[in-house]
Amino acid sequence: MHVRKCNAISAGACLGMLLLAVSIAAQPSPPLTPRSDTAVHDGQHDFDFEIGTWKTHVRRLQHPLSGSSTWVEYDGTSVVRKVLDGRANLVELRVEGAAGRIDGISLRLYNPQSRQWSLNFSNIAAGTLSQPTIGEFRNGRGEFYDQETLDGRAILVRFVISDITKDSCRFEQAFSADGGKTWELNWIATDTRGADEGASAG
């Protein structure tokens, strides 16, 4: 209601209508009905598929983000064990090839509040843990990210777990030097079940 329309009616009626309008405007809005979200995914068991012993073939780009296209290859095993009643798991990677040997571990920790995993890798030759990549699984695909430095410049790191079946899976690591606009793969690992996988599960 516009105030100027009150000139044509009595002051009392005008005042009454104004008070009614103010009263209606002052009424609190009805509370919003919360959205019924779909069931929240508990990701604590997302890595259960990987528990056991795997044969692994690794391809590694020797000099990432340098323009080089020289890849080296390794073969070996990856052993994954549950720890802390499944709230974490530990990976032991042992591979070797013409470029040498890699002995590494990855401690994966689940955060029940964020429902995300942190992947903490260490090349035993370095003796320290790397910056963790953090992420989750969606629709059977795991994606994990972090920010690091390479040769003094800030880069983004993406680690992807895909093509998951009962007996195989694929791991890829990529770097980006332009804020995620483009990515360069530098690590590809293809795992297949080893014959003794039952002995290491648990």
Secondary structure as GFF3:
##gff-version 3
##sequence-region A 1 202
A	DSSP	three_ten_helix	3	8	.	.	.	ID=ss1
A	DSSP	alpha_helix	11	26	.	.	.	ID=ss2
A	DSSP	three_ten_helix	43	45	.	.	.	ID=ss3
A	DSSP	three_ten_helix	48	50	.	.	.	ID=ss4
A	DSSP	beta_strand	52	61	.	.	.	ID=ss5
A	DSSP	beta_strand	71	83	.	.	.	ID=ss6
A	DSSP	three_ten_helix	84	86	.	.	.	ID=ss7
A	DSSP	beta_strand	88	97	.	.	.	ID=ss8
A	DSSP	beta_strand	100	111	.	.	.	ID=ss9
A	DSSP	beta_strand	116	123	.	.	.	ID=ss10
A	DSSP	beta_strand	133	138	.	.	.	ID=ss11
A	DSSP	beta_strand	141	150	.	.	.	ID=ss12
A	DSSP	beta_strand	153	162	.	.	.	ID=ss13
A	DSSP	beta_strand	168	176	.	.	.	ID=ss14
A	DSSP	beta_strand	184	193	.	.	.	ID=ss15
A	DSSP	alpha_helix	197	200	.	.	.	ID=ss16
###
